[in-house]
Amino acid sequence: MKSVIQNVVILLLFYGCVPKKHEPKLPVVKHDSAIIDTIAKKEELKKQKYTRPFAKDVKMKDYFATVDSIVEFECKTACYNLTEHSLINANPRIIDTLASFDYYLKMQESIFVYDQKELVVFHKGDSLLIPDQEKTKAIDQKLSSIVIDVNIPEYKLRIIEGADTIYTFIVRVGANEEKYLETAGRIVKLITHTGQGEIVRLERNPYYLNPATGKRYYGTRRDDGRYTMMPLIPWMEPSINGIRYGNLIHPTTNPETLGKPYSHGCIGLNESDAWRVYYSAPLGTKVIFRYDLKIPSKDGDTILLEDIYGKKE
């Protein structure tokens, strides 16, 4: 009996020393906010729609026709109102590309551009994001809140969205003189008129005329003395207080004139800046042309500007 008990004890001791098998512990996965956001973005990217990759390079001269064909196709297959402005604002890199074609920016890279219309906007294999209805609506709402603000004696054009100034550009304004203009057929005051209004016309293929002579010209003499073809950059026409004075918003090929009362009444911009204004200002965009001589400085003081039109506020 004693030996049996000893054997049982030995067996208990033996089996008690055998390590127990434990189920492997699974790692605890912590989905913090960054990981969740990344997953959500990846899922969102899968839902996004793109155009077919371009089969060949698209040059500036064919840019608007290409964009129009994309918009027209999508409008036929979708149930919402896609426009050129909503399409390109959904692809802001295109605005950066167009702005980079500025003659003087290219010259800083030691690249002489004789004809901007030959530069490539879309390269073979590129594609564009097609914004869905929700994204298109958000872009349209943003654009509808924008105001183009021009303070004439300050030579500044601002793109304002709500309470925020998105861009501030230096401009040239109308000269303080009277001159006979062949295009008007009479003597015209060249000053830029003040008031409020809206963009009533977008001219994507502007017809260049010398207002004084009525003569059409195809090229321009740059500030560095070199001659080039005129660039293809849209113009915008605002009405002011319900009147179309012909004070257009457009690029100048001679930026040395910016910050001066130099034009025939138009607002002149750098070529690069003109693209950013164009894609911020669809038809109906509110404009304000004002003549404020007293403006605040960065230090909170008041700066008195030169009274270029002799209004003496």
Contacts in CASP RR format, 6 or more apart in sequence:
PFRMAT RR
TARGET T0000
AUTHOR 0000-0000-0000
METHOD contacts of the structure
MODEL  1
MKSVIQNVVILLLFYGCVPKKHEPKLPVVKHDSAIIDTIAKKEELKKQKY
TRPFAKDVKMKDYFATVDSIVEFECKTACYNLTEHSLINANPRIIDTLAS
FDYYLKMQESIFVYDQKELVVFHKGDSLLIPDQEKTKAIDQKLSSIVIDV
NIPEYKLRIIEGADTIYTFIVRVGANEEKYLETAGRIVKLITHTGQGEIV
RLERNPYYLNPATGKRYYGTRRDDGRYTMMPLIPWMEPSINGIRYGNLIH
PTTNPETLGKPYSHGCIGLNESDAWRVYYSAPLGTKVIFRYDLKIPSKDG
DTILLEDIYGKKE
31 39 0 8 1.000
47 132 0 8 1.000
48 129 0 8 1.000
48 130 0 8 1.000
48 132 0 8 1.000
49 129 0 8 1.000
49 130 0 8 1.000
49 132 0 8 1.000
50 127 0 8 1.000
50 128 0 8 1.000
50 129 0 8 1.000
50 130 0 8 1.000
51 70 0 8 1.000
51 127 0 8 1.000
51 128 0 8 1.000
51 130 0 8 1.000
52 127 0 8 1.000
53 124 0 8 1.000
53 125 0 8 1.000
53 126 0 8 1.000
53 127 0 8 1.000
54 122 0 8 1.000
54 123 0 8 1.000
54 124 0 8 1.000
54 125 0 8 1.000
54 126 0 8 1.000
54 127 0 8 1.000
55 124 0 8 1.000
55 125 0 8 1.000
56 124 0 8 1.000
57 120 0 8 1.000
57 122 0 8 1.000
57 123 0 8 1.000
57 124 0 8 1.000
58 66 0 8 1.000
58 120 0 8 1.000
58 121 0 8 1.000
58 122 0 8 1.000
59 117 0 8 1.000
59 118 0 8 1.000
59 119 0 8 1.000
59 120 0 8 1.000
59 121 0 8 1.000
60 101 0 8 1.000
60 116 0 8 1.000
60 117 0 8 1.000
60 118 0 8 1.000
60 119 0 8 1.000
60 120 0 8 1.000
60 121 0 8 1.000
60 232 0 8 1.000
61 117 0 8 1.000
61 118 0 8 1.000
61 232 0 8 1.000
63 98 0 8 1.000
63 121 0 8 1.000
63 122 0 8 1.000
63 232 0 8 1.000
64 84 0 8 1.000
64 204 0 8 1.000
64 205 0 8 1.000
66 122 0 8 1.000
67 84 0 8 1.000
67 87 0 8 1.000
67 88 0 8 1.000
68 84 0 8 1.000
70 87 0 8 1.000
70 128 0 8 1.000
70 130 0 8 1.000
71 82 0 8 1.000
71 83 0 8 1.000
71 84 0 8 1.000
71 87 0 8 1.000
74 82 0 8 1.000
74 87 0 8 1.000
74 130 0 8 1.000
75 81 0 8 1.000
75 82 0 8 1.000
78 133 0 8 1.000
79 133 0 8 1.000
80 133 0 8 1.000
80 136 0 8 1.000
80 137 0 8 1.000
81 136 0 8 1.000
81 140 0 8 1.000
82 130 0 8 1.000
82 131 0 8 1.000
82 136 0 8 1.000
83 140 0 8 1.000
83 282 0 8 1.000
85 139 0 8 1.000
85 143 0 8 1.000
85 279 0 8 1.000
85 282 0 8 1.000
86 131 0 8 1.000
86 136 0 8 1.000
86 139 0 8 1.000
86 140 0 8 1.000
86 143 0 8 1.000
87 128 0 8 1.000
87 130 0 8 1.000
87 131 0 8 1.000
88 94 0 8 1.000
88 95 0 8 1.000
88 279 0 8 1.000
89 95 0 8 1.000
89 139 0 8 1.000
89 142 0 8 1.000
89 143 0 8 1.000
89 279 0 8 1.000
90 128 0 8 1.000
90 129 0 8 1.000
90 130 0 8 1.000
90 131 0 8 1.000
90 135 0 8 1.000
90 136 0 8 1.000
90 139 0 8 1.000
91 128 0 8 1.000
91 129 0 8 1.000
94 121 0 8 1.000
94 128 0 8 1.000
95 275 0 8 1.000
95 276 0 8 1.000
95 279 0 8 1.000
97 121 0 8 1.000
98 121 0 8 1.000
98 275 0 8 1.000
99 105 0 8 1.000
99 271 0 8 1.000
99 272 0 8 1.000
99 273 0 8 1.000
99 275 0 8 1.000
99 276 0 8 1.000
100 106 0 8 1.000
100 272 0 8 1.000
101 113 0 8 1.000
101 116 0 8 1.000
101 119 0 8 1.000
101 231 0 8 1.000
101 271 0 8 1.000
101 272 0 8 1.000
102 270 0 8 1.000
102 271 0 8 1.000
102 272 0 8 1.000
103 113 0 8 1.000
103 116 0 8 1.000
103 222 0 8 1.000
103 228 0 8 1.000
103 231 0 8 1.000
103 253 0 8 1.000
103 271 0 8 1.000
104 222 0 8 1.000
104 223 0 8 1.000
104 255 0 8 1.000
104 270 0 8 1.000
104 271 0 8 1.000
105 272 0 8 1.000
106 112 0 8 1.000
106 113 0 8 1.000
107 224 0 8 1.000
112 226 0 8 1.000
113 119 0 8 1.000
113 228 0 8 1.000
114 228 0 8 1.000
114 229 0 8 1.000
115 228 0 8 1.000
115 229 0 8 1.000
116 228 0 8 1.000
116 229 0 8 1.000
116 231 0 8 1.000
116 232 0 8 1.000
117 229 0 8 1.000
117 231 0 8 1.000
117 232 0 8 1.000
122 128 0 8 1.000
131 139 0 8 1.000
142 161 0 8 1.000
143 280 0 8 1.000
143 281 0 8 1.000
143 282 0 8 1.000
143 285 0 8 1.000
145 161 0 8 1.000
145 162 0 8 1.000
146 159 0 8 1.000
146 160 0 8 1.000
146 161 0 8 1.000
146 166 0 8 1.000
146 280 0 8 1.000
146 281 0 8 1.000
146 285 0 8 1.000
146 286 0 8 1.000
147 159 0 8 1.000
147 160 0 8 1.000
147 161 0 8 1.000
147 162 0 8 1.000
147 285 0 8 1.000
147 286 0 8 1.000
147 287 0 8 1.000
147 288 0 8 1.000
148 157 0 8 1.000
148 158 0 8 1.000
148 159 0 8 1.000
148 160 0 8 1.000
148 199 0 8 1.000
148 238 0 8 1.000
148 249 0 8 1.000
148 277 0 8 1.000
148 280 0 8 1.000
148 281 0 8 1.000
148 285 0 8 1.000
148 286 0 8 1.000
148 287 0 8 1.000
148 288 0 8 1.000
149 157 0 8 1.000
149 158 0 8 1.000
149 159 0 8 1.000
149 160 0 8 1.000
149 287 0 8 1.000
149 288 0 8 1.000
149 290 0 8 1.000
150 156 0 8 1.000
150 157 0 8 1.000
150 158 0 8 1.000
150 171 0 8 1.000
150 173 0 8 1.000
150 192 0 8 1.000
150 267 0 8 1.000
150 287 0 8 1.000
150 288 0 8 1.000
150 289 0 8 1.000
150 290 0 8 1.000
151 158 0 8 1.000
151 290 0 8 1.000
151 291 0 8 1.000
151 292 0 8 1.000
151 295 0 8 1.000
152 173 0 8 1.000
152 192 0 8 1.000
152 194 0 8 1.000
152 289 0 8 1.000
152 290 0 8 1.000
152 291 0 8 1.000
152 308 0 8 1.000
152 309 0 8 1.000
153 291 0 8 1.000
153 292 0 8 1.000
153 293 0 8 1.000
153 305 0 8 1.000
153 306 0 8 1.000
153 307 0 8 1.000
153 308 0 8 1.000
153 309 0 8 1.000
154 292 0 8 1.000
154 295 0 8 1.000
154 305 0 8 1.000
155 170 0 8 1.000
155 171 0 8 1.000
155 172 0 8 1.000
155 173 0 8 1.000
155 258 0 8 1.000
155 259 0 8 1.000
155 260 0 8 1.000
156 168 0 8 1.000
156 169 0 8 1.000
156 170 0 8 1.000
156 171 0 8 1.000
157 168 0 8 1.000
157 169 0 8 1.000
157 170 0 8 1.000
157 171 0 8 1.000
157 249 0 8 1.000
157 267 0 8 1.000
157 269 0 8 1.000
157 273 0 8 1.000
157 277 0 8 1.000
158 165 0 8 1.000
158 167 0 8 1.000
158 168 0 8 1.000
158 169 0 8 1.000
159 165 0 8 1.000
159 166 0 8 1.000
159 167 0 8 1.000
159 169 0 8 1.000
159 276 0 8 1.000
159 277 0 8 1.000
159 280 0 8 1.000
159 281 0 8 1.000
160 166 0 8 1.000
166 280 0 8 1.000
167 273 0 8 1.000
167 276 0 8 1.000
167 277 0 8 1.000
167 280 0 8 1.000
169 269 0 8 1.000
169 270 0 8 1.000
169 273 0 8 1.000
169 276 0 8 1.000
169 277 0 8 1.000
170 258 0 8 1.000
170 259 0 8 1.000
170 270 0 8 1.000
171 258 0 8 1.000
171 259 0 8 1.000
171 267 0 8 1.000
171 268 0 8 1.000
171 269 0 8 1.000
172 252 0 8 1.000
172 257 0 8 1.000
172 258 0 8 1.000
172 259 0 8 1.000
172 260 0 8 1.000
172 261 0 8 1.000
172 262 0 8 1.000
172 263 0 8 1.000
172 267 0 8 1.000
172 268 0 8 1.000
173 191 0 8 1.000
173 192 0 8 1.000
173 259 0 8 1.000
173 260 0 8 1.000
173 261 0 8 1.000
173 262 0 8 1.000
173 263 0 8 1.000
173 265 0 8 1.000
173 267 0 8 1.000
173 268 0 8 1.000
173 308 0 8 1.000
174 190 0 8 1.000
174 191 0 8 1.000
174 192 0 8 1.000
174 247 0 8 1.000
174 261 0 8 1.000
174 262 0 8 1.000
174 263 0 8 1.000
174 264 0 8 1.000
174 265 0 8 1.000
174 266 0 8 1.000
175 190 0 8 1.000
175 191 0 8 1.000
175 261 0 8 1.000
175 262 0 8 1.000
175 263 0 8 1.000
175 264 0 8 1.000
175 265 0 8 1.000
176 190 0 8 1.000
176 191 0 8 1.000
176 261 0 8 1.000
176 308 0 8 1.000
176 309 0 8 1.000
176 310 0 8 1.000
177 189 0 8 1.000
177 190 0 8 1.000
178 187 0 8 1.000
178 188 0 8 1.000
178 189 0 8 1.000
178 190 0 8 1.000
179 187 0 8 1.000
179 188 0 8 1.000
179 190 0 8 1.000
179 212 0 8 1.000
179 264 0 8 1.000
180 186 0 8 1.000
180 187 0 8 1.000
180 188 0 8 1.000
180 212 0 8 1.000
181 187 0 8 1.000
181 188 0 8 1.000
181 211 0 8 1.000
181 212 0 8 1.000
181 264 0 8 1.000
182 210 0 8 1.000
182 211 0 8 1.000
182 212 0 8 1.000
182 213 0 8 1.000
182 214 0 8 1.000
183 209 0 8 1.000
183 211 0 8 1.000
183 214 0 8 1.000
184 211 0 8 1.000
188 264 0 8 1.000
190 263 0 8 1.000
190 264 0 8 1.000
190 265 0 8 1.000
191 261 0 8 1.000
191 265 0 8 1.000
191 309 0 8 1.000
192 247 0 8 1.000
192 263 0 8 1.000
192 265 0 8 1.000
192 266 0 8 1.000
192 267 0 8 1.000
192 289 0 8 1.000
193 240 0 8 1.000
193 241 0 8 1.000
193 243 0 8 1.000
193 245 0 8 1.000
193 247 0 8 1.000
193 289 0 8 1.000
194 240 0 8 1.000
194 289 0 8 1.000
194 290 0 8 1.000
194 291 0 8 1.000
195 240 0 8 1.000
195 241 0 8 1.000
195 288 0 8 1.000
195 289 0 8 1.000
195 290 0 8 1.000
196 240 0 8 1.000
196 241 0 8 1.000
196 286 0 8 1.000
196 287 0 8 1.000
196 288 0 8 1.000
196 289 0 8 1.000
197 238 0 8 1.000
197 239 0 8 1.000
197 240 0 8 1.000
197 241 0 8 1.000
197 242 0 8 1.000
197 286 0 8 1.000
197 287 0 8 1.000
197 288 0 8 1.000
198 238 0 8 1.000
198 239 0 8 1.000
198 284 0 8 1.000
198 285 0 8 1.000
198 286 0 8 1.000
198 287 0 8 1.000
199 236 0 8 1.000
199 237 0 8 1.000
199 238 0 8 1.000
199 281 0 8 1.000
199 282 0 8 1.000
199 283 0 8 1.000
199 284 0 8 1.000
199 285 0 8 1.000
199 287 0 8 1.000
200 237 0 8 1.000
200 238 0 8 1.000
200 239 0 8 1.000
200 244 0 8 1.000
200 283 0 8 1.000
200 284 0 8 1.000
201 236 0 8 1.000
201 237 0 8 1.000
201 283 0 8 1.000
202 234 0 8 1.000
202 235 0 8 1.000
202 236 0 8 1.000
202 237 0 8 1.000
202 278 0 8 1.000
202 282 0 8 1.000
202 283 0 8 1.000
203 234 0 8 1.000
203 235 0 8 1.000
203 236 0 8 1.000
203 237 0 8 1.000
204 234 0 8 1.000
205 232 0 8 1.000
206 233 0 8 1.000
206 234 0 8 1.000
206 235 0 8 1.000
206 250 0 8 1.000
207 216 0 8 1.000
208 216 0 8 1.000
208 217 0 8 1.000
208 218 0 8 1.000
208 219 0 8 1.000
208 230 0 8 1.000
209 215 0 8 1.000
209 216 0 8 1.000
209 217 0 8 1.000
210 216 0 8 1.000
210 217 0 8 1.000
211 264 0 8 1.000
212 264 0 8 1.000
217 230 0 8 1.000
218 229 0 8 1.000
218 230 0 8 1.000
219 227 0 8 1.000
219 228 0 8 1.000
219 229 0 8 1.000
219 230 0 8 1.000
220 227 0 8 1.000
220 228 0 8 1.000
220 229 0 8 1.000
220 230 0 8 1.000
220 253 0 8 1.000
220 254 0 8 1.000
221 227 0 8 1.000
221 254 0 8 1.000
222 228 0 8 1.000
222 253 0 8 1.000
222 254 0 8 1.000
223 254 0 8 1.000
223 255 0 8 1.000
223 256 0 8 1.000
228 253 0 8 1.000
230 253 0 8 1.000
231 251 0 8 1.000
231 253 0 8 1.000
231 271 0 8 1.000
233 250 0 8 1.000
233 251 0 8 1.000
233 271 0 8 1.000
233 274 0 8 1.000
233 275 0 8 1.000
233 278 0 8 1.000
234 250 0 8 1.000
234 274 0 8 1.000
234 278 0 8 1.000
235 248 0 8 1.000
235 249 0 8 1.000
235 250 0 8 1.000
236 248 0 8 1.000
236 249 0 8 1.000
236 250 0 8 1.000
236 277 0 8 1.000
236 278 0 8 1.000
236 281 0 8 1.000
237 244 0 8 1.000
237 246 0 8 1.000
237 248 0 8 1.000
237 249 0 8 1.000
238 247 0 8 1.000
238 248 0 8 1.000
238 249 0 8 1.000
238 287 0 8 1.000
238 289 0 8 1.000
240 247 0 8 1.000
240 287 0 8 1.000
240 289 0 8 1.000
245 265 0 8 1.000
246 265 0 8 1.000
246 266 0 8 1.000
247 265 0 8 1.000
247 266 0 8 1.000
247 267 0 8 1.000
247 289 0 8 1.000
248 266 0 8 1.000
248 267 0 8 1.000
249 266 0 8 1.000
249 267 0 8 1.000
249 268 0 8 1.000
249 269 0 8 1.000
249 274 0 8 1.000
249 277 0 8 1.000
249 281 0 8 1.000
250 266 0 8 1.000
250 267 0 8 1.000
250 268 0 8 1.000
250 269 0 8 1.000
250 274 0 8 1.000
251 268 0 8 1.000
251 269 0 8 1.000
251 270 0 8 1.000
251 271 0 8 1.000
251 273 0 8 1.000
251 274 0 8 1.000
252 258 0 8 1.000
252 263 0 8 1.000
252 268 0 8 1.000
252 269 0 8 1.000
252 270 0 8 1.000
252 271 0 8 1.000
253 271 0 8 1.000
255 270 0 8 1.000
257 263 0 8 1.000
258 268 0 8 1.000
258 269 0 8 1.000
258 270 0 8 1.000
261 308 0 8 1.000
261 309 0 8 1.000
268 274 0 8 1.000
269 277 0 8 1.000
291 309 0 8 1.000
291 311 0 8 1.000
291 313 0 8 1.000
292 305 0 8 1.000
292 313 0 8 1.000
293 304 0 8 1.000
293 305 0 8 1.000
293 307 0 8 1.000
293 311 0 8 1.000
293 313 0 8 1.000
294 302 0 8 1.000
294 303 0 8 1.000
294 304 0 8 1.000
294 305 0 8 1.000
294 313 0 8 1.000
295 302 0 8 1.000
295 303 0 8 1.000
295 305 0 8 1.000
296 302 0 8 1.000
296 303 0 8 1.000
297 303 0 8 1.000
307 313 0 8 1.000
END
